[in-house]
Amino acid sequence: MIRYMSANQARPARWQPVAALLVVLLGLPAQGTAAPAYAPIMPLASQSLLLDITTAGERIITVGERGHILYSDDRGDQWTQARVPTTQMLTGVHFANAQQGWAVGHDGLILVSDDGGASWRIQRDGIAAQQQANLEIREQALQQVKLLQEAPANAGDENATAQQLALEDAVMDLEDAEAALGEPVFTSPLMDVWFSDDQHGWAVGAFGAFLGTGNGGQTWRDYSGQIDNPDEFHLNAITGDTRGRIFIAGEGGGMYRSLDGGERWESLEPFYEGSWFGVAYSAPHDALLLFGLRGNLYRSTDFGDSWNSVAGDHHTTIAGGSASDSGQIALAGGVGTILQSNDGGLTFTRDVLPDRLSLSSALHSGDRLILIGQGGIQVLDDE
């Protein structure tokens, strides 16, 4: 029996969410720079919209709207709000060990913690990074115009015409670059983050955003050119294992993986045209669970070479979930849907919360299930 307990408490037209939670989860951020203010400490923060949850050793950590990050050291009975230097929506969190962790969110923001999630600092300001990129684009365009202006004139009508057209194109590029510098800066929201150890990690997001680091986040590099995503579909989730295998899932059925720790990436042939919202890896069963719109749920035991549909009696979007070290798998989604498995994802039991509020993720902690979503934190005791 499950007993309910309250915790103390541009392109988006092609994307068709089916739950209010997912509208917020994958919606575009407002233009402008990220607010430098710290997230206000709020007594009811544990009841606010929360979007991702993980563990740092024995500690449980969850992130969500307004820069809220909360942690619990007693399996969900009490929650403490962390000191966080942003009020932006946070969408993903991952810890490489009990102390070091990263959170990502809107405006391309990446936060880092060195004390198990009690305090955080900004490691990457996506707005500032995009502004610098815009400056570099302007400088490159200006240099191209200068080169063409200073180039010797070509003889012959055709050559002269081609040279003139190239110069006109370069001038237009420069004008576009100058115009961009006078407009509010936009950068893609990041949706998920995963680290293989305390140095090597990746973050994925909307419009094909894909960043990587090999030095614990001291510097972040644009990896988007390393995957075949010409339409810039959203990349919604990333996970991996201890064997150098990494898997990314996204919009339009997109799937990408690396089998060598992120050195090389390959595209996997889509077998579903809808969006994948999450992926979870169960190490005890060497099973990869892929899930998304309309309750689509698939399982792979060869890290994406082949997939088997996991039968279910529902068509509700699955938004997120996790797999514990002991092999328990918990997924959550629309209208308070909870899916649980103890056999590596071969079969799932289904429950629906009485309030039917959309859930964004779930995590097992011993004999408890911690749920997060529109209603904040909810704790279920499995009796």
Buried (B, 14 or more C-beta within 10 A) or exposed (E): EEEEEEBBBEEBEEBEBBBEBBEBBBBBBEEEEBBEEEBEEEEEBBBBBBBBBBBBEEBBBBBBBBBBBBBBBEBBEEBBBBEBBBBBBBBBBBBBEBBBBBBBBBBBBBBBBBEBBBEBEBBBBBBBBBBEBBEEBBEEBBEBBEEBEEEEEEEEEEEEEEBEEBBEEBBEBBEEBBEBEEEEBBBBBBBBBBBBEBBBBBBBBBBBBBBBBBEBBEEBEEBBEBBEBEEBBBBBBBBBBEEBBBBBBBBBBBBBBBBEBBEEBEEBEEEBEBBBBBBBBBEEBBBBBBBBBBBBBBBBBEBBEEBEEBEBEBEBBBBBBBBBEEBBBBBBBBBBBBBBBBEBBBEBEBEBBEEEBBBBBBBBBEEBBBBBBBBBBBBBBEE
